[in-house]
């Protein structure tokens, strides 16, 4: 199948019907930028309520740039991958300082903003500004490797170069934003990791993996590394004035977010290092990150927390917990202990 025909079929298929996602109803580059950042490593259905709340609170880059970082982290709590939020915050500040609060449409200027990589640049510039810029995400990689039955590791530099060349060639034509959205939509809805709907695919005739009947074998991925396991003990100190929370360091995992005061170990006596005394039976929380696995033994505790690697401690009223920038493990712990006012957000997950 010629690339021009493949392109035309994809655009026609997308125009005929696609998922009704709110960021597809706007041409505002700021709203589209926010959606693309949130969608990285997160399912669209989970992003919708976060995106809606975010744009209500921060309708422009200036609104975000002028807000305290804690306001952003509170809205982001439960969405995960918090470096995305901090980079978006810095990016908004750069837009205000360097571009008068207007999202730049020039590729060099937009790509220079904090947190904007090749994918984000391609998505925003093509969708918001109609520029023939390519993009490559997990869905698009899956589509491309199946089209050509590419058996090489998709993360290898040579394979990446091949895939970007393919994306660039497809984007070079009319309505590049629609074409790019069609590619992502195809991967998200038909060309799925398991049980792809090849018979419904608009470009099935040009797919080598569909012809061979082995689409599920692509992309070929390297074996996953074993996640290191880390064990902590945390104290829940709560009274009529609220819950004591500790703020994590400003760099590293979950930087700047609030959690129950915790130390490494599995014995309740370890909480003495934070000035806390554990009481009664504990409750175990597990939380899986991309590259590590946490087990958190939580205990009701007394005392006023201090010390450790934390930058601050604060007693937060129960009615204010929904606005706090809580870590995913903290959300799980609060729900495990049935703390009134604990936010019901993605990331709270299950406990055992």
Secondary structure, DSSP 8 states (H G I E B T S, - for coil): --HHHHHHHHHHHHHH-----GGGG---HHHHHHHHHHHTTS-HHHHHHHHHHHHHH-SSHHHHHTS-HHHHHHHHTTS--THHHHHHHHHHHHHHHHHTTS---SHHHHHTSTT--HHHHHHHHHHHH--------HHHHHHHHHHHT--S-TTSHHHHHHHHHHHHHHHSSS-HHHHHHHHHHHHHHTS-SSS--GGG-TTGGG-HHHHHT-GGG-S--------EEEEEEEEE-EETTEEEEEE--SSSTTTT-EE--EEESS-GGGGGGGT-EEEEEEEEEEEE-SSEEEEEEEEEEES----TT-SEEEEE-GGGGGGS-B-HHHHHHHHHTT-TT----TT-----
